[in-house]
Structure formats: C-alpha cells, structure tokens
Amino acid sequence: MSDSLPMPVTAPLTSAQRTQLFNLVRRAAKAEIMPRFRKLGTYQIGEKTGPQDLVTEADTSAEAMITRGLQRFFPSAVIIGEEAASANPKLLEKIAEAELCFTIDPVDGTWNFAKGLPLFGVMVSVLRFGIPVFGLLYDPVLNDIVWADSENSAQLQLPMRDRRFVTTDHDQNKTLDQLNGFVPLYLIPEDKRDQAAAALPRFGRVWSLRCACHEFRTLAQGEVDFVLFAKLTAWDQPAGVIVTQQAGGHVAMMDGSDYRGDTNTGFLLAASDKHTWDIVAEAFDFLVDNPAPEPTPAPEKNAFPGEMAVDSDA
C-alpha cells in the first residue's frame, strides 16, 4: 500500500488490452484524421482561445471515435479528451481520485495539421490517481507508435508487429553549448520571454516543433537532449512523461517537484538524464519564482540576547 495513494500505482493494461488500444488509435487515424489531412476547408477549422489555438473536424471526430472505443473496453474508466475538457473543464477534477483515467489528445500539433505540415500525432495516456502509468505517442503519417508503461521500457512499435526498444542519449559529458532541445518561446509568459530568448544562444540548437507528441518521441529516441514545456494540460504531457522516464530520461517540474497528470501551472522539463536536467534547469532558473524570504522580526522592546524583554511602559 502506498503511503499517499489508495493503492499501489501499477501498469493498468494487459498485452491484449494494449493491442486493442493500438488498433483503436490506428483505426481512428485511418478513418477520421488522414482522410482530412491537406483537405480541410476553412469551415472545418475553428479557433479556441485564438488563431494559434486551433481545432478541426479531425480533432473532434477522432476524439469521439477513440472515446467510444475506450468506453466499450473500459466501462468504469474516467475518459478525458482535449476537446471534451475544453468544453467542460470540470472533467479535470476527476483525475486525482480516478483509479483508471484515460486522457486523449486526438490530434496533437493541430496547427501543423491545419497548415498541411506532416508533423502531428495522437497521444493517449493512462493515469492512476493522477500518476502517469502508460503513454502512447502515435505518428499517423508513419503509422508507428512509441509507448511505455510503468512496468515496460519504452518501445517503438512499427507496423507488422516489428518493434525495438528506445533510449534517451546518456552522454553526460556534454556542456550547455552542446545540448539540443525544444523550447516553446511563444508560450513563455511575456515577463520572462526576453530572458528566455537571451538564454537560447547558450545552447547548441533550440527550436520548437509545435507538437509535444513528436518532441517527446524525438527525446525518447535519443535525438535531442531536452524538452521544456510552458503550458501544461492533462493531454499534452502525461503520455510523453512516462515514455521519457521508461526510456531512461529524467522528468520533473522546474522547481524540482514531481509531475502529476492534473498539473496545469508551472514549467515542466524532460531531459535525457538527471545530469542534463540539472544543466538545463540552471540555465532557465529564472522561470521559477522563488518565494521571498520572510522578514526578520524586529527585536522585542529592551530585549537583549538571552534575556527576557522588559516593557518599560508597564
């Protein structure tokens, strides 16, 4: 029994259930996502919070199909899709107490998808009491899946059941100017953006794919050293967090605290190992607001070290 959770956090899916989920995601991509790629009309693309935050018919249709399948496979599970939660944020309140919770990002990288760029993916995670225990990162274009759970190392599942294990890059001799990674500069708050921009030339190379799915996949396969996230949601990070951890990486909030799937504030840093995490975290330490020290109380009237205060007005 866990000291802080109702029961131990273990991998929730059997091999057969994983296969069902893989097939469900692939069918949703084949039926609802790929037929719309580069064929969307303006009436099929909408805005949520602004012109950089898009939603398409592919998002809503794929999410609906995956949700129906999960409800059939796991009738007692809490299922939270990006579009459903955007319409009803109260769904997110169920995560912390849910023994089995699925989160779905039906088209991660919607902006890329809507612009005709073949850099988007599908992400599904399983949370137990808010802790990521399974993650799936699917590329509909290549039809392959990077996945992991709390009991299995990260793997690249290719078509025709071919697969191989993936690992992050563990070269701990790299200096800051040799590190490559992803930083979403446009999502960093304006009051810290100039400092963040000034820090970027210190690295080897820094850019953004506008797709957490592919950024996590690239990190888990050892091709970059870190990924920084400035906007946290229940569907953008949990799957990639467990995949990165099971590929040998280190993931934590920038203040050093553990990540949870219901975290929606702060900055999350995923790196190839703890050494790299520490180097990157130090370079971006200005992102963490350290609490101001408590003021030192004024000495009591007429008090001296080791003596009781005396009130001369008494």
Salt bridges, closest charged atoms under 4 A:
GLU32 OE1 - ARG36 NH1 2.87
GLU57 OE1 - ARG36 NE 3.63
GLU82 OE2 - LYS48 NZ 2.89
GLU83 OE1 - LYS48 NZ 3.31
GLU99 OE2 - ARG128 NH2 3.09
ASP139 OD2 - HIS214 NE2 3.74
ASP144 OD1 - ARG217 NH2 2.62
ASP149 OD2 - ARG18 NH1 3.57
ASP169 OD2 - LYS174 NZ 2.79
ASP225 OD1 - LYS174 NZ 2.75
ASP262 OD1 - ARG260 NE 3.07
ASP278 OD1 - LYS274 NZ 2.77
ASP289 OD1 - LYS192 NZ 2.97
ASP311 OD1 - LYS301 NZ 3.97
ASP313 OD2 - LYS301 NZ 3.08
